[in-house]
Amino acid sequence: MVNEKILVIRKSLGPYVGQFDLPGGRLEVSESLEEGLKREFNEETGFKVEELNNIGVCDFSVLWTLQDNSTEYVHHIAILYEVIIVSGKIGGSVVQFEGQDSNGYDWISINDVTPRNSSPLVQQAADWFRTKTFPVSRSSYDYRSLS
């Protein structure tokens, strides 16, 4: 976070298309959490990170409408980190490749984070910056009305 802003990606694939999300993703075979975060951060923002500080874990479920108008619950468990950026280009674009789910990045104010423009993960990160805590119980988000 810089000056009350969070570095977010603009989602181009998956359930949060058109919304802000945090850099991240799935680990590759034999990849550690640190290696995976550094790789995903670079792929999705173009920035390289050096230092990682684990700030906690959040647990949430999301209900949304699929393209066929059925609904689906998805359960997310996320490990969040503060990072120190050591290099990268300024500008909001990133390299595109098959499976890339970032359509670039932005710095957004924590005060501008809303359910309409941000994934539940960004919402919980903004709440963490305000309170320095994550909820102990699982949070639930209903995205059916936002589709």
Sine and cosine of phi, psi and omega as CSV:
sin_phi,cos_phi,sin_psi,cos_psi,sin_omega,cos_omega
0.00,0.00,0.72,-0.70,0.05,-1.00
-0.82,-0.58,0.83,-0.56,0.03,-1.00
0.75,0.66,0.76,0.64,0.00,-1.00
0.90,0.43,0.46,0.89,0.04,-1.00
-0.85,-0.53,0.49,-0.87,0.01,-1.00
-0.90,-0.43,0.67,-0.74,0.10,-1.00
-0.98,0.17,0.87,-0.49,-0.04,-1.00
-0.80,-0.61,0.35,-0.94,0.12,-0.99
-0.98,-0.21,0.38,-0.93,0.11,-0.99
-0.99,-0.14,0.91,-0.43,-0.10,-0.99
-0.95,0.30,0.74,-0.67,0.05,-1.00
-0.91,-0.42,-0.17,0.99,0.04,-1.00
-0.67,-0.74,0.28,-0.96,0.10,-0.99
0.99,0.11,-0.19,-0.98,-0.14,-0.99
-0.95,0.32,-0.32,0.95,-0.07,-1.00
-0.95,-0.32,0.52,0.85,0.01,-1.00
-0.80,0.60,0.74,-0.68,0.02,-1.00
0.99,0.13,0.01,1.00,0.01,-1.00
-0.92,-0.40,0.20,-0.98,0.11,-0.99
-0.99,0.11,0.58,-0.81,0.08,-1.00
-0.60,-0.80,0.21,-0.98,0.07,-1.00
-1.00,0.06,0.51,-0.86,0.10,-0.99
-0.86,0.50,0.63,-0.78,0.03,-1.00
0.36,-0.93,-0.05,-1.00,0.01,-1.00
0.27,-0.96,-0.35,-0.94,-0.04,-1.00
-1.00,0.09,0.51,-0.86,0.07,-1.00
-0.98,0.21,0.55,-0.84,0.13,-0.99
-1.00,0.08,0.25,-0.97,-0.03,-1.00
-0.81,0.58,0.77,-0.64,0.04,-1.00
0.92,0.40,0.22,0.98,-0.02,-1.00
-1.00,0.04,0.70,-0.71,0.05,-1.00
-0.98,0.21,0.25,-0.97,0.06,-1.00
-0.84,0.54,-0.70,0.71,-0.01,-1.00
-0.89,0.46,-0.73,0.69,0.02,-1.00
-0.88,0.47,-0.70,0.72,-0.02,-1.00
-0.89,0.45,-0.68,0.73,0.01,-1.00
-0.90,0.43,-0.71,0.71,0.00,-1.00
-0.88,0.47,-0.67,0.74,0.01,-1.00
-0.91,0.42,-0.78,0.63,-0.02,-1.00
-0.88,0.48,-0.67,0.74,0.00,-1.00
-0.87,0.50,-0.71,0.71,0.00,-1.00
-0.92,0.39,-0.69,0.72,0.00,-1.00
-0.89,0.46,-0.64,0.77,-0.15,-0.99
-1.00,-0.03,-0.30,0.96,-0.01,-1.00
-0.79,-0.61,-0.33,0.94,-0.10,-1.00
0.99,0.10,-0.07,1.00,0.01,-1.00
-1.00,-0.04,0.50,-0.87,0.13,-0.99
-0.96,-0.28,0.64,-0.77,0.01,-1.00
-0.91,-0.41,0.48,-0.87,-0.02,-1.00
-0.92,-0.38,-0.78,0.63,-0.14,-0.99
-0.93,-0.36,0.70,-0.72,0.01,-1.00
-0.86,-0.51,0.71,-0.70,0.06,-1.00
-0.81,-0.59,0.94,-0.35,0.00,-1.00
-0.92,0.39,0.84,-0.55,-0.01,-1.00
-0.96,-0.27,-0.13,0.99,0.07,-1.00
0.61,-0.79,-0.05,-1.00,-0.04,-1.00
-0.83,-0.55,0.64,-0.77,0.12,-0.99
-0.80,-0.60,0.45,-0.89,-0.13,-0.99
-0.73,-0.69,0.86,-0.51,-0.01,-1.00
-0.49,-0.87,0.42,-0.91,0.09,-1.00
-0.89,-0.45,0.51,-0.86,-0.04,-1.00
-0.77,-0.64,0.74,-0.68,0.10,-1.00
-0.94,-0.34,0.82,-0.57,0.04,-1.00
-0.59,-0.81,0.23,-0.97,0.00,-1.00
-1.00,-0.07,0.77,-0.64,0.04,-1.00
-0.99,0.10,0.13,-0.99,-0.03,-1.00
-0.87,0.50,-0.48,0.88,0.01,-1.00
-1.00,0.06,0.19,0.98,0.00,-1.00
0.95,0.31,0.11,0.99,0.16,-0.99
-0.99,0.15,0.26,-0.97,0.02,-1.00
-0.93,-0.37,0.40,-0.92,-0.04,-1.00
-0.58,-0.82,0.66,-0.75,0.17,-0.99
-0.99,-0.12,0.72,-0.69,0.12,-0.99
-0.81,-0.58,0.72,-0.70,-0.01,-1.00
-0.98,-0.20,0.82,-0.57,0.02,-1.00
-0.92,-0.40,0.66,-0.75,0.21,-0.98
-0.83,-0.56,0.85,-0.52,-0.09,-1.00
-0.82,-0.57,0.65,-0.76,0.11,-0.99
-0.97,-0.25,0.85,-0.53,-0.08,-1.00
-0.96,-0.28,0.57,-0.82,-0.01,-1.00
-0.73,-0.68,0.55,-0.84,0.31,-0.95
-1.00,0.02,0.60,-0.80,-0.02,-1.00
-0.76,-0.64,0.41,-0.91,0.14,-0.99
-0.95,-0.31,0.86,-0.52,-0.01,-1.00
-0.99,0.13,0.77,-0.64,-0.01,-1.00
-0.95,-0.32,-0.40,0.92,0.05,-1.00
-0.32,-0.95,0.29,-0.96,0.02,-1.00
0.49,-0.87,0.24,-0.97,-0.02,-1.00
-1.00,-0.08,0.59,-0.81,0.08,-1.00
-0.99,0.10,0.72,-0.69,-0.08,-1.00
0.67,-0.74,0.50,-0.87,-0.18,-0.98
-1.00,0.00,0.16,0.99,-0.07,-1.00
-0.97,-0.24,0.36,-0.93,0.04,-1.00
-0.69,-0.72,0.29,-0.96,0.04,-1.00
-0.93,0.38,0.74,-0.68,0.02,-1.00
-0.99,-0.12,0.64,-0.77,0.07,-1.00
-0.47,-0.89,0.25,-0.97,-0.02,-1.00
-0.85,0.52,0.79,-0.61,-0.01,-1.00
1.00,-0.02,-0.11,0.99,0.03,-1.00
-0.90,0.44,0.82,-0.57,0.00,-1.00
-0.95,-0.31,0.15,0.99,0.06,-1.00
-0.96,-0.29,0.78,-0.62,0.07,-1.00
-0.96,-0.26,0.59,0.81,-0.04,-1.00
0.95,-0.30,-0.09,-1.00,-0.08,-1.00
-0.65,-0.76,0.27,-0.96,0.04,-1.00
-0.56,-0.83,0.38,-0.93,0.22,-0.97
-0.98,-0.20,0.87,-0.49,0.01,-1.00
-0.87,-0.49,0.56,-0.83,0.05,-1.00
-0.93,0.37,0.62,-0.79,0.05,-1.00
-0.88,0.47,-0.39,0.92,0.03,-1.00
-0.97,0.23,-0.25,0.97,0.01,-1.00
-0.99,-0.12,0.02,1.00,0.00,-1.00
-0.98,0.21,0.83,-0.55,0.03,-1.00
-0.70,-0.71,0.30,-0.95,0.08,-1.00
-0.87,0.49,-0.46,0.89,-0.02,-1.00
-0.97,0.26,-0.52,0.85,-0.08,-1.00
-0.95,-0.32,-0.10,1.00,-0.13,-0.99
-0.67,-0.74,0.54,-0.84,0.08,-1.00
-0.93,0.38,0.30,-0.95,0.07,-1.00
-0.84,0.55,-0.53,0.85,0.00,-1.00
-0.91,0.42,-0.68,0.73,0.05,-1.00
-0.91,0.42,-0.64,0.77,0.02,-1.00
-0.87,0.48,-0.68,0.73,0.00,-1.00
-0.94,0.34,-0.57,0.82,0.06,-1.00
-0.90,0.43,-0.68,0.73,0.03,-1.00
-0.89,0.46,-0.66,0.75,0.05,-1.00
-0.89,0.46,-0.63,0.78,0.02,-1.00
-0.88,0.48,-0.67,0.74,0.01,-1.00
-0.89,0.46,-0.50,0.86,0.02,-1.00
-0.98,0.20,-0.61,0.79,-0.16,-0.99
-0.91,-0.41,-0.30,0.95,-0.09,-1.00
0.90,0.45,0.44,0.90,0.06,-1.00
-0.62,-0.78,0.38,-0.92,0.18,-0.98
-0.92,-0.39,0.49,-0.87,0.05,-1.00
-0.90,0.43,0.58,-0.81,0.03,-1.00
-0.97,0.26,-0.65,0.76,0.00,-1.00
-1.00,0.07,0.35,-0.94,-0.01,-1.00
-0.92,0.39,0.71,-0.71,0.09,-1.00
-1.00,-0.02,0.44,-0.90,0.04,-1.00
-0.80,-0.60,0.63,-0.78,0.00,-1.00
-0.76,-0.64,0.71,-0.70,0.02,-1.00
-0.94,-0.34,0.96,-0.29,-0.04,-1.00
-0.99,-0.16,0.16,0.99,-0.02,-1.00
-0.88,0.47,-0.63,0.78,-0.05,-1.00
-0.98,0.20,-0.20,0.98,-0.02,-1.00
-1.00,-0.08,-0.14,0.99,-0.05,-1.00
-0.95,0.31,0.00,0.00,0.00,0.00
